């Protein structure tokens, strides 16, 4: 489910390009991020939904054919190895399989970890 090369202007535009079941997952992740950090700003960077606090990147996410990728959380795998090692991808990125329940509690934990680094 790779996205064609498109310039997205908003997170809504990005999410709308996927099938309904993937849109639901992406919206859930978005909601978790927003509820964890009410002052977070969302944008598009590297053609992915990006969330920033005080101008600094907290986390990115993107949908692929078989997984949801979480980017920009490289230190989280080392901080929570027991919980995240199964999802570790290249360069400290995380890959959550689309065909499994999304571990939203882990995503919330990653966001809190990233925010603590910023603050």
C-alpha positions in Angstrom: 0.0 0.0 0.0 2.7 2.4 -0.9 1.6 5.9 -1.6 2.3 7.4 -5.1 4.6 10.4 -5.1 2.3 13.1 -4.0 2.9 16.4 -2.2 0.5 16.3 0.8 -0.6 19.6 2.3 -2.1 18.1 5.5 -2.3 15.0 7.6 -5.9 14.7 6.5 -4.8 14.6 2.9 -2.2 11.9 3.7 -4.6 9.7 5.6 -7.3 10.0 2.9 -5.1 8.2 0.4 -5.4 4.9 2.2 -8.1 2.2 2.4 -10.7 2.7 5.1 -9.2 0.1 7.5 -5.8 1.8 7.3 -7.3 5.2 7.7 -8.9 4.1 11.0 -5.5 2.9 12.3 -3.8 6.1 11.3 -6.6 8.2 12.9 -6.2 6.1 16.1 -2.4 6.8 16.2 -3.1 10.5 15.5 -5.6 10.7 18.3 -3.2 9.0 20.7 -0.5 11.5 19.9 -2.8 14.5 20.2 -4.2 13.3 23.5 -0.8 12.6 24.9 0.4 16.1 24.0 -2.4 18.6 23.6 -0.1 21.4 22.4 1.4 19.3 19.7 1.5 20.8 16.2 1.0 18.5 13.2 2.4 19.0 9.7 3.8 17.1 6.8 7.5 16.5 6.6 9.2 14.0 4.3 5.7 13.4 2.9 4.6 11.9 6.3 2.5 13.1 9.2 4.8 14.8 11.5 4.2 16.0 15.1 6.3 18.8 16.7 6.4 20.4 20.1 8.1 23.8 20.5 9.3 23.5 16.9 11.1 20.2 17.6 10.0 16.9 16.0 8.4 14.5 18.4 7.4 11.7 16.0 6.5 10.8 12.4 4.4 8.0 11.1 3.6 6.4 7.8 1.6 3.6 6.4 3.1 0.9 4.2 1.7 -2.3 2.6 2.2 -4.5 5.7 3.0 -2.1 8.5 2.8 1.3 10.1 6.2 2.9 10.5 7.0 5.1 13.4 10.0 7.3 12.7 12.2 9.7 14.8 12.0 7.6 18.0 15.4 6.0 17.8 16.2 6.1 21.5 12.9 4.5 22.4 14.0 1.0 21.4 17.0 1.3 23.8 14.9 2.8 26.5 12.2 0.1 26.3 13.9 -3.0 24.8 11.5 -5.6 26.3 8.5 -3.9 24.8 9.8 -2.6 21.5 12.5 -4.9 20.3 10.0 -7.1 18.4 9.0 -4.0 16.4 12.5 -2.6 15.8 13.2 -1.8 12.2 16.2 -0.1 10.4 17.9 2.9 12.0 15.8 2.8 15.1 12.5 3.0 13.4 9.6 0.9 14.5 7.3 -1.3 12.4 3.9 -2.3 13.7 2.1 -4.9 11.5 -1.2 -3.7 10.1 -2.8 -7.2 10.5 -2.3 -7.1 14.3 -3.9 -4.8 16.9 -2.0 -1.5 17.1 -0.1 -1.2 20.4 -1.5 2.3 21.1 -0.2 2.1 24.7 3.3 1.7 23.4 2.9 4.6 20.9 1.7 6.8 23.8 4.8 5.7 25.8 7.1 6.5 22.9 5.5 10.0 22.5 5.9 10.7 26.3 9.6 9.6 26.0 10.2 11.9 23.0 8.5 14.8 24.7 10.6 14.3 27.8 13.7 14.5 25.7 12.5 17.8 24.2 11.5 19.4 27.5 
